[in-house]
Amino acid sequence: MRLQDLIGLAVFEVEEGNEIGKIVDILLDSNWNITGIELESKSFFGGHVKFVAWKDIVAYGEDAVMIRSKESIDKTDADHIPCTFLLGKNKLKDLKVLTTTGTILGRISDVYFDQKLGNTIGALEISDGLVTDLIEGRKWLPCSDEMSIGENALMVPAMSEERLQKAINIVNG
């Protein structure tokens, strides 16, 4: 499943069946784990975000995400979130992917996780620009412990260029 597919999904509480909001972003840690979902917020001030921890998500599918109850919703300071997918100052989307030998592989366009493995990120979808994407397709890079998320780039091992695969083969795989 792709993180982009979760953005915009409705979030329902299982106990009452009430819709409590929509997902606007995904929260991640530096170990490539999804830690929670960020919900839309009515407040534009204060720097706080509403979120639900991953452990409080009961189920998720193509149409909705189910959480235990309204009590699962928490608030945190946006500055305390190590990494996000779409928004925030430490977002993965559109981050440059750079090898330790100085080769830019492209930019992160999406992130994949295996629903069977829980909340662990398995791979990144890399875009090398619109024209290249149209001609060659986007690439897919398996995640590893050797990758590190920086402020301006995702640093990957020198041999990562050889590990790139066509995204269509993985998705349809």
N, C-alpha and C positions, 0 to 999 in steps of 0.2 A: 504494500500500500504506500502511496505517496503522501507526504505531509500536505502538499498543495490540495489534495482531495479532502482533507479535514477542514480547511479554512472555509468558513461560511456555513458549516453544518450547524443545525439546531441542536441545543443541549437540553435534554429532558431529565427531570428527577423521577426515579423509579417509584418512590413511595406514593407520590400524589399524581404523577403523570403530567405535571405542569412543565411547559417550556420555560426555561430560565434564561435563555439568551442564545447568542451565536458565537462560534469560535472565530476570533480575529487573529490569533497567533498560537504557535506551539513553543513551549519552553523546553530548553535542552541544557544538559550539563557538559562539562569538558570531556567526559568519558563516553560521548556518543549515545547517551540515554535520554529518552523523552521524560521530562520530569512533571509536565503538566500542560494544561491548555489555558490560554488567556481568553477571557470572555469580553464581549463588548461592554463598554462602560459609558455611562451617561455623563460622567464628570470629565471635563477637559483640563482641570487644574489639579495640582497636588502631586503629580508624579507617581500615583499609586495605580496598580493594575489589579483587576479581579481575576482570580485564577482558580482552577480545580487541579489538585495534585493527581498524578497519573494513577496512584493507588486507589483513588476514590472513583475512578471510571469503571463502571460495571460492564459495559459493552459499547462497541462502536461499529458502525456499518456505513453503507453508502449514503444513507439518508439522515442519520442522527447519531448522537453520542448520548449514552445513558449514564447518569451519575446517581449515587446513593440517595442524596437528599440535598436540600438547600444548605444544610450545615456543612456540606463539602466545599462550598464557595468560601474563599479566603481572599485577603488583600495583602499585597506586599509592595514595597518601594521598587519602582522600575529599575533603579540602580543596583538592586540586590540580585537581579536575574543575570546569571552568567552568560547566557546565549539564547537567542530566539531564532525562529525560522524566517519570519517575514518582516517584522517591525523592530524598533528598538535600536540602541546604539551598537550592539554586538550581534547583528543579524547574519545568518548564513546566506540567504538569498542574494544573488549577484556578487558575492564575495569572490575575489580572484583566487584561483587555485594555482599555486606556485611551487615548483619543485625546489629542493634544496640546492640544485645546481643552476637555478635561475631561469628555468623555462616556465612560461605561463601556459597552462593547459586549457584555460578558459575561465568561465565563471559558474558558480553553483546555480542551477536553475530549479532543481528540486532535490528532495531527500527521500530515500526509501527506507521503510522498516518492514520487517516480516511479522505479521500479526501472530504467528505461531510462537515467535521468540519473545513476544512481549513488547517492551519499550526500547529495544536496542536498535540503533540506526545501522543498517546494513550496507548502504551504498549511497553515492551522490550522483545526481545527473548533472553533467557538465555541458555547458553551451560554449561554443567557440565563435559565436556571432550568427546573425540571421542567415547570411549567405551560406556559410559552412554548414549550419544546421539543416538548411534546405537541401544542399547537395549531398552531404555525407551523413546527416542525422546527428542527433546528440549522442554523447558518450556517457558511459556509466563507469564509475570508479568505486570498487569495493572499499569500505572503510577499514582502517587498521589502527593499532595503538601508536603507530609511528607518525600519525597525522596530528597537527596541532593548530588550534584556531587562534589566529592572531587578530590584531585590530584592523589590519588592512589586507590580509591574505590568509588563506588556509595553506599551511606549509605541509607538503607531502614528500615522501622519499623520492630520491632521484629516479628510481626504476618505475615510478607510477605511470609514466607515459606508455610504457609497454603493457601495463595492466588495464588500460582503458579498453572498454568493450562497447559495441554499438548498443544503445539503450533499447532498441526495438527487440533485440534478441533476448534480453533479460525480461522485459515486460511480457512478451508473448511466450517466453521460454518454456 
